[in-house]
């Protein structure tokens, strides 16, 4: 199948590449930030994965405590810390 290459297709491809790059850069930034979080900062947000409340440790599906918080909780905590830093 031959697609016409013109201004419209090149613009779509350019926007797509820019959009993907910005998402990857943001994801990389947040992942790096999660490694710098203290346990207190991580526990300052609820866990959307297991439902642990603020201040409570994450749980496994069996009900026992996890040794590490869920990844989504770390990402939420990193976003909350970053948002708080921007507001000050």
Secondary structure, 3 states (H helix, E strand, C coil): CCCCCCHHHHHHHHHHHHHHHHHHHHHHHHHHHHCCCCHHHHCCCCCCCCCCCCCCCCECCCCCECCCCCHHHHHHHHHHHHHHHHHC
